Amino acid sequence: MPQSPTYDDVQSAAARIASHAHRTPVLRSRRINEDLGADVVFKCENFQRMGAFKFRGAFNALSRFTAEQRRAGVVAYSSGNHAQAIALAARLLDIPATIVMPHDAPVAKVAATKGYGGQVVTYDRYTEDREEIGRALAAERGLTLIPPYDHHHVIAGQGTAARELFDEVGDLDALFVPLGGGGLLAGTALSAKALSPGCELYGVEPEAGNDGQRSLRQGAIVHIDTPKTIADGAQTQHLGTHTFDIIRRDVNDILTVTDTELVECMRIFGSVMKIVVEPTGCLGFAAVRKLAAQLRGRRIGVIVSGGNIDLDRFASLTAS
Ligand SMILES: *Cc1c(COP(=O)(O)O)cnc(C)c1O
């Protein structure tokens, strides 16, 4: 891709996905507002198609394929939400999808990807490199590789969630966004700078995988080993070059939270707001709870990024 995406790209993504993606609800809780002494709005991407915001970027990227690319198909590597997003978007656009997943990926995730019509190719995550396999498949079969975050059209698509949020609630004082490889945070930054330029923007990642925070402080992308955390959507080893450029330009800071703090948020979302949120989807809210003293009296936005967790796991994590 030539230059870095801009808010114009987010707007054109919004038009492309409009008739396929849900405009997800913005929820509030009086009880949470009273507890925190702030006015908090939650953009609930757990209600997005396939259960996470990733459908936005995937559909935007695939909708731009040429006739030839469509015929040959798409390949993606992911064990999680990006796989399901690509498989679903490809099915809607009638594009064959090949998804590279570890052979020990959760059965439910493999089944969901196959259920959306994706052809699953497995690999050994301890001895093989998924990016290499993805690239090899792309070269051999003429497939187009769509990476999970470091891609112009993926970033622009992810930015449409915040665009809808500002459209609905107006200016915010601060917005808190889950951070893995940075597609969601970078896209959100494009919308925030255009629509609410005074809004402070924070990325939030698991404490065990604070590569984003270290990257921002060092001014260069830091690589880490796959972090041990329940936030499986944020187990990335490094930011992307495109996402990092936007993040270092537009984001105020990157914060971290612990797995225990994520579980507390899952419980609050479930018991107070009656919604199921996966651990990664709780990152933003966990940071808001931690900073509550500084946020009193302010208008705060939180992106709730996804809700894909099987019920047995939800129950065991949230059991007291
Ligand atoms: C992928 C994902 C993230 C992280 O998104 P990036 O664009 O990689 O930063 C956060 N939450 C959920 C639910 C995800 O699936």
The ligand as a Tripos MOL2 file, in Angstrom:
@<TRIPOS>MOLECULE
LIG
   15    15     1     0     0
SMALL
NO_CHARGES

@<TRIPOS>ATOM
      1 C1         -7.9560   -8.6430   17.2780 C.3       1 LIG1
      2 C2         -8.6280   -8.1700   18.5010 C.ar      1 LIG1
      3 C3         -8.1170   -7.0900   19.2490 C.ar      1 LIG1
      4 C4         -6.8360   -6.3900   18.8990 C.3       1 LIG1
      5 O1         -6.9360   -5.7340   17.6580 O.3       1 LIG1
      6 P1         -5.6420   -5.2110   16.8770 P.3       1 LIG1
      7 O2         -6.1690   -4.5740   15.6560 O.co2     1 LIG1
      8 O3         -4.7910   -6.4250   16.5900 O.co2     1 LIG1
      9 O4         -4.9380   -4.2770   17.7790 O.co2     1 LIG1
     10 C5         -8.8490   -6.6610   20.3420 C.ar      1 LIG1
     11 N1         -9.9880   -7.2750   20.7200 N.ar      1 LIG1
     12 C6        -10.4980   -8.3200   20.0310 C.ar      1 LIG1
     13 C7        -11.7560   -8.9350   20.5140 C.3       1 LIG1
     14 C8         -9.8350   -8.8050   18.8900 C.ar      1 LIG1
     15 O5        -10.3490   -9.8380   18.2180 O.3       1 LIG1
@<TRIPOS>BOND
     1     1     2 1
     2     2     3 ar
     3     2    14 ar
     4     3     4 1
     5     3    10 ar
     6     4     5 1
     7     5     6 1
     8     6     7 2
     9     6     8 1
    10     6     9 1
    11    10    11 ar
    12    11    12 ar
    13    12    13 1
    14    12    14 ar
    15    14    15 1
@<TRIPOS>SUBSTRUCTURE
     1 LIG1         1 GROUP 0 **** ****
